[in-house]
Structures are given as structure tokens and as C-alpha cells.
Amino acid sequence: MKSKKSKEIKTLTNKIIKMAEVKKHSPSLHKKVMNGSTTLQDAYNEVMGEITSTTEYKGRGTKGQNKIGLPKEVDRLEKMYKPTIEEWIEELKRLFPFTYKKHLK
């Protein structure tokens, strides 16, 4: 089991490495990070995206930033699969096997 201090050292080391990469490849982004107008992670992602010639670079810890919300996601599923009401109910029963009887009438 890793100690809290070990985890803090690893996090600090990662931040130092990211800051060095940003400073090396984009001094203007480094200044923005230093004055607080952008986050270190965003600057690092932008720099790494340019280095690897991708439109967007997603490092660890960026998962889930592009969530659109449940209503829009349901609309997307409805347009894509066009399920019947029976199919929706069956999926709800599958997802909530112990609670669906109380809520479905």
C-alpha cells in the first residue's frame, strides 16, 4: 500500500514534468499557466497535441469532460436506435432489476 507522502511526491513530480514540457515547447502558454489564466493540464494537453500532430490530446485525468447530459444522451440514443417503448422498459428492467417494480406502473 502506497503512503500518502509517496503519492504526493509522484503528483508533484508529474506537475514538474508537465510544466517543463509546456515551458520548453510554448513559453506563451507557460506564462498563461503562471498567471493563472489557464490550467497546467489544459496547457500540457495543447502542447502534446501539437507535438503529436493531433487535433486534441487527452492525458490521464481528462476522461468525462465531454459529457453532454442524460436528456441529450437519451435523445441521441432515440435517434440512433429508434427503440420501441417495450425495448426501453426491458432495458430499464435489466439495469434496475430490484427497483423497477416500484417505479414502473
DOVEXRO-633985 format. One record per residue: residue in one letter; residue number from 1; x, y negated, z negated of N, C-alpha, C, O in turn; chain. Coordinates in Angstrom, 1 decimal. Atoms other than C-alpha are relative to their C-alpha. Layout:
// residues N
NODE r   k   n.xx   n.yy   n.zz  ca.xx  ca.yy  ca.zz   c.xx   c.yy   c.zz   o.xx   o.yy   o.zz c
NODE A NUM      X      Y      Z      X      Y      Z      X      Y      Z      X      Y      Z A
...
This chain:
// residues 105
NODE r   k   n.xx   n.yy   n.zz  ca.xx  ca.yy  ca.zz   c.xx   c.yy   c.zz   o.xx   o.yy   o.zz c
NODE M   1    0.8    1.2    0.0    0.0    0.0    0.0    0.9   -1.2    0.0    1.8   -1.4   -0.8 A
NODE K   2   -0.8    1.2   -0.1    1.4   -3.3    1.0   -0.4   -1.0   -1.0   -1.5   -1.2   -1.4 A
NODE S   3    0.2    1.0    1.0    1.8   -6.0   -1.5   -0.5   -1.3    0.6   -0.4   -1.5    1.8 A
NODE K   4    0.6    1.3   -0.5    0.1   -9.4   -1.2    1.2   -0.9    0.5    1.0   -1.6    1.5 A
NODE K   5   -1.1    0.8   -0.3    3.5  -11.1   -1.1    0.6    0.5    1.4    1.0   -0.4    2.2 A
NODE S   6   -0.5   -0.5   -1.3    4.6   -8.8    1.8   -0.9   -0.5    1.2   -0.4   -0.8    2.2 A
NODE K   7    0.9    0.4   -1.1    1.5   -9.7    3.8    0.2   -1.5    0.2    0.1   -2.0    1.4 A
NODE E   8   -0.2    1.4   -0.1    2.1  -13.4    3.1    1.2   -0.3    0.8    1.3   -1.3    1.7 A
NODE I   9   -1.3    0.2   -0.7    5.7  -13.2    4.4   -0.2    0.4    1.5    0.3   -0.4    2.3 A
NODE K  10    0.2   -0.4   -1.4    4.5  -11.4    7.5   -0.8   -1.1    0.8   -0.5   -1.4    1.9 A
NODE T  11    0.8    1.0   -0.6    1.9  -14.0    8.2    0.8   -1.3    0.3    0.7   -1.9    1.3 A
NODE L  12   -0.9    1.1   -0.2    4.4  -16.8    7.7    1.0    0.2    1.1    1.2   -0.7    1.9 A
NODE T  13   -1.0   -0.3   -1.1    6.9  -15.1   10.0   -0.7   -0.1    1.3   -0.1   -0.7    2.3 A
NODE N  14    0.8    0.1   -1.3    4.2  -14.8   12.7   -0.2   -1.5    0.4   -0.1   -1.8    1.5 A
NODE K  15    0.2    1.4   -0.2    3.4  -18.5   12.3    1.3   -0.7    0.5    1.2   -1.5    1.5 A
NODE I  16   -1.3    0.6   -0.4    7.1  -19.5   12.6    0.3    0.4    1.5    0.7   -0.4    2.3 A
NODE I  17   -0.3   -0.5   -1.4    7.5  -17.3   15.8   -0.9   -0.7    1.0   -0.5   -1.1    2.0 A
NODE K  18    1.0    0.7   -1.0    4.3  -18.8   17.4    0.4   -1.5    0.1    0.4   -2.0    1.3 A
NODE M  19   -0.3    1.4   -0.1    5.4  -22.3   16.5    1.3   -0.2    0.9    1.4   -1.1    1.7 A
NODE A  20   -1.3    0.1   -0.8    8.9  -21.7   18.1   -0.4    0.2    1.5    0.2   -0.5    2.3 A
NODE E  21    0.4   -0.3   -1.4    7.3  -20.3   21.3   -0.7   -1.3    0.5   -0.4   -1.7    1.7 A
NODE V  22    0.7    1.2   -0.4    5.0  -23.4   21.5    0.9   -1.1    0.2    0.9   -1.8    1.3 A
NODE K  23   -0.9    1.1   -0.1    7.8  -25.8   20.9    0.9    0.2    1.2    1.3   -0.8    1.9 A
NODE K  24   -1.0   -0.3   -1.2   10.1  -24.0   23.5   -0.7   -0.3    1.3   -0.1   -0.9    2.2 A
NODE H  25    0.7    0.1   -1.3    7.5  -24.0   26.3   -0.8   -1.2    0.2   -1.1   -1.6    1.4 A
NODE S  26    0.8    1.1   -0.2    5.4  -27.0   25.6    0.1   -1.0   -1.1   -0.6   -0.9   -2.1 A
NODE P  27   -0.2    1.0    1.1    6.7  -29.9   23.5   -1.3   -0.9   -0.3   -1.5   -1.3   -1.4 A
NODE S  28    1.2    0.9    0.3    3.5  -31.9   24.0   -1.1    0.8   -0.8   -1.7    0.2   -1.7 A
NODE L  29    0.9   -0.8    0.8    1.4  -29.0   22.6    0.5    0.1   -1.4   -0.3    0.1   -2.4 A
NODE H  30   -0.6   -0.1    1.4    3.8  -28.7   19.7   -0.3   -1.3   -0.8   -0.6   -1.2   -2.0 A
NODE K  31    0.3    1.2    0.7    3.2  -32.4   18.9   -1.5    0.0   -0.4   -1.8   -0.5   -1.5 A
NODE K  32    1.4   -0.1    0.3   -0.6  -31.8   19.0   -0.2    0.9   -1.2   -1.1    0.6   -2.0 A
NODE V  33    0.1   -0.9    1.1   -0.2  -28.9   16.6    0.5   -0.7   -1.3   -0.2   -0.6   -2.3 A
NODE M  34   -0.5    0.7    1.1    1.9  -31.0   14.3   -0.9   -1.1   -0.5   -0.9   -1.4   -1.8 A
NODE N  35    0.8    1.1    0.5   -0.5  -33.9   14.2   -1.5    0.5   -0.3   -2.3   -0.3   -0.7 A
NODE G  36    1.3   -0.6    0.4   -3.5  -31.5   13.7   -1.1   -0.1    1.0   -2.2    0.2    0.7 A
NODE S  37    1.1    0.1   -1.0   -5.4  -32.2   17.0   -0.3    1.3    0.6   -1.3    1.4    1.3 A
NODE T  38    0.3   -1.4   -0.5   -5.2  -28.5   18.0    0.6    1.0   -1.0    1.5    0.7   -1.8 A
NODE T  39   -0.4   -1.0    1.0   -4.7  -25.3   16.1    1.3    0.7    0.6    1.5    0.7    1.8 A
NODE L  40   -1.1   -0.7   -0.4   -1.5  -23.3   16.3   -0.4    1.2    0.9    0.3    1.5    1.9 A
NODE Q  41    0.5   -1.2   -0.8   -3.4  -20.2   17.6   -0.4   -0.4    1.4   -0.1    0.2    2.4 A
NODE D  42    0.4    0.5   -1.3   -5.0  -22.2   20.4    1.2   -0.4    0.9    1.2   -0.1    2.1 A
NODE A  43   -1.2    0.4   -0.8   -1.7  -23.7   21.5    0.8    1.2    0.4    1.3    1.2    1.5 A
NODE Y  44   -0.7   -1.2   -0.4    0.0  -20.4   21.4   -0.6    0.8    1.1    0.0    1.3    2.0 A
NODE N  45    0.7   -0.7   -1.1   -2.7  -18.8   23.5    0.2   -0.7    1.3    0.3    0.0    2.3 A
NODE E  46   -0.2    0.8   -1.2   -2.4  -21.6   26.0    1.4    0.2    0.6    1.5    0.5    1.8 A
NODE V  47   -1.4   -0.1   -0.4    1.4  -21.3   26.2    0.2    1.5    0.6    0.8    1.6    1.6 A
NODE M  48   -0.2   -1.4   -0.4    1.3  -17.5   26.5   -0.8    0.3    1.3   -0.4    1.1    2.1 A
NODE G  49    0.7   -0.2   -1.3   -1.4  -17.7   29.2    0.7   -0.6    1.2    0.7    0.0    2.3 A
NODE E  50   -0.8    0.6   -1.0    0.8  -20.0   31.2    1.2    0.9    0.4    1.6    1.1    1.5 A
NODE I  51   -1.1   -0.8   -0.2    3.8  -17.7   30.7   -0.3    1.3    0.8    0.4    1.7    1.7 A
NODE T  52    0.4   -1.2   -0.7    1.9  -14.6   31.8   -0.8   -0.2    1.2   -1.3    0.8    1.8 A
NODE S  53    0.8    0.4   -1.2    0.1  -16.4   34.6   -1.4    0.6   -0.1   -1.9    1.1    0.9 A
NODE T  54    1.4   -0.4    0.1   -3.3  -15.5   33.3   -0.9   -1.3   -0.3   -0.3   -2.3   -0.7 A
NODE T  55    0.8    1.1    0.2   -6.3  -17.8   33.0   -0.3   -0.2   -1.5   -0.5   -1.3   -1.9 A
NODE E  56    0.3    0.1    1.5   -6.8  -17.0   29.3    0.8    1.0   -0.7    0.8    2.2   -0.3 A
NODE Y  57   -0.7   -0.9    0.7   -4.6  -15.4   26.8   -0.6    0.2   -1.4   -0.9   -0.8   -2.1 A
NODE K  58    0.6   -0.3    1.3   -6.2  -13.7   23.8    0.9    0.9   -0.8    1.2    2.0   -0.5 A
NODE G  59   -0.9   -0.7    0.9   -3.9  -12.7   21.0   -0.9    0.6   -1.1   -2.1    0.6   -1.0 A
NODE R  60    0.8   -0.6    1.1   -4.9  -10.9   17.8   -0.7   -1.1   -0.7   -0.2   -2.2   -0.8 A
NODE G  61    0.7    1.0    0.8   -7.5  -12.7   15.8   -0.9   -0.9    0.8   -1.5   -1.7    0.2 A
NODE T  62    0.9    0.8   -0.7   -9.4  -14.2   18.6   -1.3    0.7    0.5   -2.1    0.1    1.2 A
NODE K  63    1.2   -0.8   -0.3  -12.0  -11.5   19.0   -1.2   -0.6   -0.6   -1.2   -1.0   -1.7 A
NODE G  64    1.2    0.5    0.5  -15.5  -12.7   18.7   -0.3   -1.4    0.2   -1.3   -1.9   -0.3 A
NODE Q  65    0.2    1.4   -0.1  -15.1  -16.3   19.6   -1.0   -0.3    1.2   -1.5   -1.4    1.2 A
NODE N  66    0.8    0.3   -1.2  -17.2  -15.9   22.8   -1.4    0.6   -0.2   -2.1    0.9    0.8 A
NODE K  67    1.3   -0.6    0.3  -20.4  -14.5   21.1   -1.0   -1.1    0.5   -0.9   -2.3    0.2 A
NODE I  68    1.0    0.9   -0.5  -23.5  -16.0   22.7   -1.2   -0.1   -0.8   -2.1   -0.9   -0.6 A
NODE G  69    1.1    0.0    0.8  -26.0  -15.2   20.1   -1.0    1.1    0.4   -1.1    1.5    1.5 A
NODE L  70    0.9   -1.1   -0.3  -28.7  -12.5   19.8   -1.1   -0.3    1.0   -1.3    0.5    1.9 A
NODE P  71    1.0    0.3   -1.0  -31.5  -14.2   21.7    0.5    0.0    1.5   -0.1    0.6    2.4 A
NODE K  72   -0.5    0.0   -1.4  -29.3  -14.8   24.8    0.5    1.4    0.4    0.4    1.8    1.5 A
NODE E  73   -0.5   -1.4   -0.3  -27.8  -11.3   24.5   -1.2    0.9    0.3   -1.1    1.7    1.2 A
NODE V  74    1.2   -0.8   -0.3  -31.3   -9.8   24.4   -0.5   -0.3    1.4   -0.9    0.5    2.2 A
NODE D  75    0.4    0.5   -1.4  -32.2  -11.9   27.5    0.8    0.7    1.1    0.4    1.1    2.1 A
NODE R  76   -1.0   -0.6   -0.9  -29.1  -10.6   29.2   -0.3    1.5    0.2   -0.3    1.9    1.4 A
NODE L  77    0.4   -1.4   -0.1  -30.0   -7.0   28.4   -1.3    0.2    0.8   -1.4    1.1    1.6 A
NODE E  78    1.3   -0.1   -0.7  -33.6   -7.5   29.6    0.2   -0.2    1.5   -0.4    0.5    2.3 A
NODE K  79   -0.2    0.2   -1.5  -32.4   -8.9   33.0    0.8    1.1    0.6    0.5    1.5    1.7 A
NODE M  80   -0.8   -1.1   -0.5  -29.8   -6.2   33.4   -0.7    1.3    0.2   -0.6    2.0    1.2 A
NODE Y  81    0.6   -1.3    0.1  -31.7   -3.1   32.4   -1.5    0.1    0.3   -2.0    1.1    0.6 A
NODE K  82    1.5    0.1   -0.2  -35.4   -4.2   32.6   -0.6    1.2   -0.8   -1.4    2.0   -0.1 A
NODE P  83    0.5   -1.1    0.7  -36.3   -1.7   29.8   -1.5   -0.2   -0.3   -2.0   -1.4   -0.4 A
NODE T  84    1.5    0.1    0.4  -40.0   -0.9   29.0    0.0   -0.2   -1.5    1.0   -0.1   -2.2 A
NODE I  85    0.2    0.2    1.4  -41.4   -1.7   25.6    0.3    1.4   -0.8    0.8    1.3   -1.9 A
NODE E  86   -0.3   -1.3    0.6  -41.2    2.1   24.8    1.5    0.2   -0.1    2.0    0.8   -1.1 A
NODE E  87   -1.4   -0.2    0.1  -37.5    2.1   25.6    0.6   -0.9   -1.1    1.5   -0.5   -1.8 A
NODE W  88   -0.5    0.9    1.1  -36.9   -0.9   23.3   -0.3    0.6   -1.4    0.5    0.6   -2.2 A
NODE I  89    0.4   -0.6    1.3  -38.8    0.8   20.5    0.8    1.3   -0.3    1.2    1.5   -1.5 A
NODE E  90   -0.8   -1.2    0.2  -36.9    4.1   21.0    1.5   -0.4   -0.5    2.0    0.2   -1.3 A
NODE E  91   -1.3    0.4    0.4  -33.6    2.2   20.7    0.0   -0.6   -1.4    1.0   -0.4   -2.1 A
NODE L  92    0.1    0.5    1.3  -34.8    0.4   17.6   -0.1    1.1   -1.0    0.5    1.1   -2.1 A
NODE K  93    0.1   -1.1    0.8  -35.7    3.7   16.1    1.4    0.7   -0.2    1.7    1.2   -1.3 A
NODE R  94   -1.3   -0.6    0.0  -32.3    5.1   17.0    1.0   -0.8   -0.9    1.8   -0.3   -1.7 A
NODE L  95   -0.9    0.8    0.8  -30.5    2.1   15.4   -0.4   -0.1   -1.5    0.5   -0.2   -2.3 A
NODE F  96    0.5    0.1    1.3  -32.7    1.9   12.3   -0.8    1.2   -0.4   -2.0    1.0   -0.6 A
NODE P  97    0.8   -1.2    0.2  -33.8    5.5   11.6   -0.7    0.0   -1.4   -1.8    0.7   -1.5 A
NODE F  98    0.6   -0.1    1.3  -34.6    4.9    7.9   -0.9   -1.2   -0.3   -1.6   -1.2   -1.3 A
NODE T  99    0.8    1.2    0.3  -36.3    1.5    8.1   -1.0   -0.4    1.0   -1.9   -1.2    0.8 A
NODE Y 100    0.9    0.4   -1.1  -38.2    1.3   11.4   -1.5    0.2   -0.4   -2.3   -0.6    0.1 A
NODE K 101    1.4   -0.3    0.3  -41.4    2.8    9.9   -0.7   -1.1   -0.8   -1.9   -1.4   -0.6 A
NODE K 102    0.6    1.1    0.8  -41.9   -0.1    7.5   -0.3   -1.2    0.9   -1.2   -2.0    0.6 A
NODE H 103    0.1    1.3   -0.8  -41.5   -2.8   10.3   -0.7    0.2    1.3   -1.2   -0.8    1.8 A
NODE L 104    0.8   -0.2   -1.3  -43.0   -1.2   13.4   -1.4    0.4   -0.3   -1.6    1.3   -1.0 A
NODE K 105    1.5   -0.3    0.3  -46.8   -1.2   13.4   -0.6    0.6    1.3   -1.8    0.9    1.3 A
